């Protein structure tokens, strides 16, 4: 009988090793808002000024910012149980952003 190889942990394919920065005003608004408090998808939509906040989050993840989404339970207006996502920016990711921002400001680019 052949021995199966041990599965290797794969890193999240969406998050690169290094934060490459902010590319759009939408992305900047979202990150600045996440520095103050966790946000729901609906809040991210409003802050980004777009109806597809999760796409902005995906773009930030591709650029190397590890934004976390926790699912929270709720009961909707019809009394049905459901869950919704709440985005947070962990301390390590806050540090990445703050270092990038300081570098951009020192160059006069932000």
N, C-alpha and C positions, 0 to 999 in steps of 0.2 A: 504494500500500500504506500502510495506516495505521500510525502509529508507536505502539507500546505504551508506556503510562506506566511510568516507573521505579517499581518497588515500594518503598514506604516501610517502614522498620523500625517494627514495632509494639512498644510496650512490653508487658511481661508483663501481661496483663489481671488477673491475680490480685493483683499487688502495687500498692498505691496509692502515691502520691507521699509521703505523710506517715504516720508511724506513729501510729495513733490509740489504741494501748494494749492492755492485757490485759483480757479480759472474764471469764475463768473461772479457778478454781484450777488446772484441768488445763493451761491455756495457760501459766500462770505456772510450774508445775513443769517443763514441757517447755523453756521458754526458759532457766530457771535451769540445767537440765541441759546444754543446748547451750553455755552459757558455759564449762563445764568441759572438754568434749571432744565430738567428733562422735559421733553415735548412729545405730544401725540402726533400721529400722522396728520390729523386735521390742522393742528397748530403749525406744523412744518409747511403744509400747503399754503397757509396764509402768510407766513413769514417769507417763504420763497417767492410768493407772488405767482405761483403756478399751481395747477391742479394735480401735479404729479410729484409731490414731495419725495416719495420713495426713490424716484429717479435721481434727484439731487443727492440724496443720501448715498445711492449707488456710485455716483460719480466721485463723491468725496472718499468713499472706500477704495475705489480704484486708484485714487491719488495717494493712498496710504494712510488715511485717517480711519482708525478702528472705531467707528460709531456702533454702539451696542443697541439692540432692540429687545426689550423685555415685553412679554405678553402679559397683560393684566385682564382679569375677568370683569365683566360688567353685565348688567341686565338692561336690555334696550327698552324703548318706550312701549313695546308690545308685550313686555314681560318675559322675553326670551333671553336665555343665557348666551353670552358670546364672549369674545375677547378682542382686545385692541392692542396695537403696538405702542410702546413708549420708548423714544430714542433718548439715549444718554451718551455723554462723552466722558469716558474714564479719565482719571488723572494723568495717566501716561500719555494719552492722546491730547489732552489739554496742553501738556508740556511741549509736544511736537508742534502744535499750532502756535503756541506763544513764541517758541524759538524761531519758527518760520516768519512770524509777524515782526519780531524784533529785527531780523535780518532784512526784511523788506523795508521797514521804516528807516533803518540806518542807511539804506541805499537811496532813500527818497522815492521808493516805488509804491508806497502805500500811504 
